[in-house]
Amino acid sequence: MTRLALAGLALLMLAGCGGATGGSGGANVAAGPPGKRLFVENGCGGCHQLAAAGGGGSFGPDLDMLRPSAARVEASLRTGPGAMPSYAGRISDADMIVLAQYVQTVAGS
């Protein structure tokens, strides 16, 4: 029963990842940087803190505190470490690079 409960909890947490919500910005996203749009549209803020993109999640790492390199963000997008899903095949390689560079640029600012 414990395994079933843990599996159910993991599915609930992952359900919030990759959706069109999870970060503020709404209409302001279209006018902002492409990386911000990708962060918001892919629901990254549902799990991650990133003030510049309105991310207020608390499940994944706080990107403002972590201040990851673009290479680290891109690798995480491709492989989906831990509970994070992989975005390989969900978003293009070019968009992964744009998103990773955006996070590196704005994290902690």
DOTITOR-554171 format. One record per residue: x, y, z of N, C-alpha, C in turn; residue in one letter; residue number from 0. Coordinates in steps of 0.001 Angstrom, whole numbers, always signed. Layout:
[atom [X; Y; Z]; [X; Y; Z]; [X; Y; Z]; A; NUM];
...
//
This chain:
[atom [+817; -1193; +0]; [+0; +0; +0]; [+861; +1257; +0]; M; 0];
[atom [+1990; +1220; +704]; [+2862; +2382; +760]; [+3403; +2729; -626]; T; 1];
[atom [+3800; +1728; -1394]; [+4303; +1981; -2745]; [+3224; +2611; -3616]; R; 2];
[atom [+2014; +2120; -3498]; [+907; +2667; -4279]; [+646; +4117; -3903]; L; 3];
[atom [+683; +4425; -2627]; [+466; +5793; -2170]; [+1569; +6712; -2676]; A; 4];
[atom [+2821; +6258; -2625]; [+3938; +7062; -3115]; [+3843; +7277; -4626]; L; 5];
[atom [+3460; +6246; -5341]; [+3304; +6375; -6795]; [+2205; +7375; -7125]; A; 6];
[atom [+1105; +7324; -6389]; [+16; +8268; -6609]; [+444; +9690; -6317]; G; 7];
[atom [+1201; +9887; -5244]; [+1703; +11211; -4895]; [+2633; +11737; -5978]; L; 8];
[atom [+3510; +10878; -6475]; [+4429; +11289; -7535]; [+3671; +11705; -8789]; A; 9];
[atom [+2637; +10971; -9137]; [+1834; +11331; -10314]; [+1134; +12668; -10125]; L; 10];
[atom [+633; +12918; -8945]; [-19; +14204; -8675]; [+960; +15355; -8798]; L; 11];
[atom [+2173; +15164; -8299]; [+3177; +16223; -8384]; [+3593; +16461; -9830]; M; 12];
[atom [+3741; +15397; -10586]; [+4149; +15544; -11982]; [+3039; +16123; -12839]; L; 13];
[atom [+1816; +15962; -12433]; [+698; +16483; -13211]; [+783; +17988; -13359]; A; 14];
[atom [+1395; +18660; -12407]; [+1519; +20115; -12477]; [+2640; +20574; -13381]; G; 15];
[atom [+3558; +19680; -13736]; [+4693; +20061; -14567]; [+4316; +20049; -16039]; C; 16];
[atom [+4772; +21057; -16753]; [+4598; +21071; -18188]; [+3252; +21565; -18650]; G; 17];
[atom [+2453; +22099; -17768]; [+1162; +22641; -18171]; [+1278; +24075; -18589]; G; 18];
[atom [+168; +24645; -19001]; [+166; +26030; -19451]; [+22; +26998; -18287]; A; 19];
[atom [+33; +26512; -17074]; [-49; +27380; -15920]; [+1230; +27271; -15125]; T; 20];
[atom [+1254; +27907; -13977]; [+2436; +27795; -13132]; [+3390; +28929; -13338]; G; 21];
[atom [+2942; +30081; -13161]; [+3740; +31278; -13331]; [+2813; +32365; -13768]; G; 22];
[atom [+3148; +33564; -13378]; [+2287; +34665; -13769]; [+2828; +35285; -15026]; S; 23];
[atom [+2153; +36224; -15523]; [+2622; +36912; -16707]; [+1512; +37121; -17689]; G; 24];
[atom [+704; +36112; -17937]; [-438; +36224; -18834]; [-116; +36972; -20101]; G; 25];
[atom [-795; +38088; -20317]; [-639; +38873; -21539]; [+761; +39470; -21636]; A; 26];
[atom [+1428; +39718; -20504]; [+2755; +40311; -20527]; [+3811; +39372; -21087]; N; 27];
[atom [+3537; +38088; -21104]; [+4505; +37110; -21571]; [+4794; +37282; -23052]; V; 28];
[atom [+3772; +37520; -23849]; [+3956; +37644; -25296]; [+4873; +38815; -25642]; A; 29];
[atom [+4831; +39868; -24846]; [+5646; +41046; -25118]; [+7052; +40920; -24544]; A; 30];
[atom [+7269; +39930; -23685]; [+8560; +39773; -23025]; [+9526; +38916; -23815]; G; 31];
[atom [+10642; +38579; -23180]; [+11652; +37746; -23832]; [+11101; +36356; -24174]; P; 32];
[atom [+11567; +35764; -25259]; [+11109; +34422; -25637]; [+11340; +33382; -24538]; P; 33];
[atom [+12433; +33503; -23796]; [+12705; +32556; -22720]; [+11665; +32622; -21620]; G; 34];
[atom [+11186; +33815; -21328]; [+10132; +33972; -20323]; [+8848; +33310; -20811]; K; 35];
[atom [+8530; +33521; -22074]; [+7332; +32903; -22657]; [+7417; +31386; -22552]; R; 36];
[atom [+8571; +30825; -22864]; [+8756; +29370; -22790]; [+8643; +28875; -21350]; L; 37];
[atom [+9201; +29619; -20403]; [+9130; +29246; -18991]; [+7673; +29189; -18537]; F; 38];
[atom [+6904; +30197; -18904]; [+5501; +30269; -18488]; [+4653; +29238; -19229]; V; 39];
[atom [+4787; +29160; -20545]; [+3959; +28248; -21344]; [+4182; +26780; -20999]; E; 40];
[atom [+5387; +26447; -20561]; [+5681; +25053; -20228]; [+5475; +24744; -18753]; N; 41];
[atom [+4914; +25692; -18020]; [+4543; +25451; -16627]; [+5704; +25322; -15661]; G; 42];
[atom [+6856; +25840; -16029]; [+8046; +25699; -15179]; [+7838; +26336; -13799]; C; 43];
[atom [+7095; +27433; -13766]; [+6857; +28138; -12512]; [+5950; +27390; -11561]; G; 44];
[atom [+5326; +26310; -12021]; [+4528; +25489; -11126]; [+5385; +24728; -10136]; G; 45];
[atom [+6640; +24507; -10495]; [+7561; +23774; -9624]; [+8734; +24632; -9157]; C; 46];
[atom [+9132; +25615; -9963]; [+10356; +26374; -9689]; [+10093; +27832; -9350]; H; 47];
[atom [+10914; +28362; -8435]; [+10953; +29791; -8157]; [+11836; +30444; -9217]; Q; 48];
[atom [+11337; +31465; -9868]; [+12120; +32314; -10761]; [+11367; +33632; -10843]; L; 49];
[atom [+11755; +34573; -10019]; [+11007; +35819; -9855]; [+10804; +36564; -11173]; A; 50];
[atom [+11808; +36588; -12030]; [+11722; +37346; -13272]; [+10623; +36834; -14196]; A; 51];
[atom [+10231; +35571; -14033]; [+9186; +34981; -14873]; [+7914; +34717; -14080]; A; 52];
[atom [+7869; +35157; -12825]; [+6686; +34945; -12007]; [+6567; +33540; -11464]; G; 53];
[atom [+7628; +32774; -11498]; [+7594; +31400; -10993]; [+7559; +31385; -9484]; G; 54];
[atom [+6594; +30691; -8929]; [+6444; +30644; -7491]; [+6350; +29250; -6930]; G; 55];
[atom [+6760; +28259; -7699]; [+6664; +26877; -7234]; [+7616; +26589; -6092]; G; 56];
[atom [+7317; +25525; -5378]; [+8182; +25162; -4255]; [+8579; +23690; -4277]; S; 57];
[atom [+8177; +22968; -5313]; [+8513; +21548; -5400]; [+9922; +21353; -5960]; F; 58];
[atom [+10233; +22054; -7032]; [+11548; +21930; -7656]; [+12520; +22928; -7069]; G; 59];
[atom [+13768; +22880; -7513]; [+14775; +23809; -7001]; [+14396; +25269; -7245]; P; 60];
[atom [+14786; +26116; -6308]; [+14620; +27565; -6425]; [+15717; +28050; -7371]; D; 61];
[atom [+15339; +28399; -8581]; [+16320; +28782; -9597]; [+16997; +30103; -9268]; L; 62];
[atom [+16296; +31001; -8557]; [+16915; +32264; -8153]; [+18056; +32021; -7164]; D; 63];
[atom [+17886; +31075; -6297]; [+18922; +30763; -5321]; [+20029; +29908; -5949]; M; 64];
[atom [+19648; +28965; -6779]; [+20599; +28042; -7395]; [+21464; +28723; -8455]; L; 65];
[atom [+20864; +29616; -9224]; [+21545; +30329; -10316]; [+22309; +29367; -11234]; R; 66];
[atom [+21585; +28428; -11855]; [+22254; +27413; -12680]; [+22786; +27982; -13991]; P; 67];
[atom [+23799; +27319; -14514]; [+24325; +27688; -15830]; [+23330; +27243; -16897]; S; 68];
[atom [+23443; +27829; -18068]; [+22579; +27431; -19184]; [+22789; +25952; -19512]; A; 69];
[atom [+24025; +25497; -19426]; [+24315; +24090; -19723]; [+23599; +23165; -18740]; A; 70];
[atom [+23562; +23550; -17471]; [+22880; +22724; -16469]; [+21372; +22709; -16705]; R; 71];
[atom [+20802; +23862; -17030]; [+19363; +23931; -17298]; [+19024; +23092; -18526]; V; 72];
[atom [+19807; +23241; -19579]; [+19547; +22480; -20803]; [+19650; +20974; -20548]; E; 73];
[atom [+20643; +20558; -19794]; [+20794; +19127; -19476]; [+19590; +18632; -18681]; A; 74];
[atom [+19106; +19447; -17752]; [+17938; +19065; -16954]; [+16690; +18967; -17822]; S; 75];
[atom [+16543; +19885; -18764]; [+15400; +19830; -19676]; [+15438; +18554; -20515]; L; 76];
[atom [+16615; +18151; -20921]; [+16746; +16962; -21776]; [+16547; +15656; -21012]; R; 77];
[atom [+17075; +15583; -19803]; [+17082; +14307; -19090]; [+15980; +14169; -18045]; T; 78];
[atom [+15472; +15290; -17545]; [+14442; +15218; -16513]; [+14943; +14593; -15235]; G; 79];
[atom [+15884; +15233; -14526]; [+16423; +14637; -13303]; [+15380; +14542; -12190]; P; 80];
[atom [+15488; +13521; -11374]; [+14572; +13367; -10234]; [+13123; +13288; -10686]; G; 81];
[atom [+12278; +14074; -10058]; [+10845; +14065; -10367]; [+10494; +14921; -11577]; A; 82];
[atom [+11456; +15688; -12082]; [+11191; +16554; -13228]; [+11070; +15716; -14500]; M; 83];
[atom [+10032; +15979; -15302]; [+9918; +15243; -16564]; [+10925; +15753; -17590]; P; 84];
[atom [+11297; +14904; -18516]; [+12140; +15319; -19632]; [+11291; +16126; -20612]; S; 85];
[atom [+11903; +17146; -21179]; [+11214; +17936; -22192]; [+11706; +17604; -23594]; Y; 86];
[atom [+12572; +16606; -23711]; [+13018; +16137; -25016]; [+11790; +15645; -25774]; A; 87];
[atom [+11601; +16154; -26963]; [+10440; +15781; -27754]; [+9208; +16619; -27459]; G; 88];
[atom [+9223; +17358; -26364]; [+8100; +18244; -26028]; [+8333; +19654; -26551]; R; 89];
[atom [+9592; +20102; -26429]; [+9958; +21404; -26989]; [+11200; +21202; -27850]; I; 90];
[atom [+11387; +22075; -28794]; [+12495; +21925; -29742]; [+13838; +22159; -29063]; S; 91];
[atom [+14888; +21675; -29686]; [+16239; +21904; -29180]; [+16530; +23402; -29102]; D; 92];
[atom [+16107; +24136; -30116]; [+16336; +25586; -30131]; [+15624; +26264; -28962]; A; 93];
[atom [+14396; +25849; -28681]; [+13668; +26432; -27552]; [+14306; +26055; -26217]; D; 94];
[atom [+14857; +24847; -26116]; [+15562; +24465; -24887]; [+16735; +25398; -24632]; M; 95];
[atom [+17457; +25721; -25691]; [+18614; +26610; -25568]; [+18163; +28006; -25146]; I; 96];
[atom [+17108; +28517; -25777]; [+16584; +29848; -25430]; [+16138; +29881; -23976]; V; 97];
[atom [+15403; +28871; -23549]; [+14920; +28798; -22176]; [+16081; +28696; -21192]; L; 98];
[atom [+17060; +27868; -21496]; [+18217; +27687; -20614]; [+19016; +28980; -20478]; A; 99];
[atom [+19218; +29679; -21583]; [+19952; +30945; -21539]; [+19178; +32006; -20759]; Q; 100];
[atom [+17865; +32002; -20907]; [+17023; +32942; -20159]; [+17166; +32703; -18657]; Y; 101];
[atom [+17040; +31451; -18238]; [+17138; +31137; -16810]; [+18501; +31562; -16278]; V; 102];
[atom [+19575; +31245; -17010]; [+20905; +31635; -16563]; [+21016; +33154; -16410]; Q; 103];
[atom [+20428; +33890; -17334]; [+20522; +35343; -17343]; [+19756; +36009; -16218]; T; 104];
[atom [+18540; +35520; -15935]; [+17672; +36217; -14976]; [+17674; +35634; -13567]; V; 105];
[atom [+18139; +34423; -13394]; [+18092; +33785; -12067]; [+18905; +34609; -11066]; A; 106];
[atom [+18258; +34923; -9965]; [+18906; +35671; -8909]; [+18937; +37171; -9113]; G; 107];
[atom [+18331; +37642; -10194]; [+18369; +39095; -10452]; [+17206; +39804; -9805]; S; 108];
//
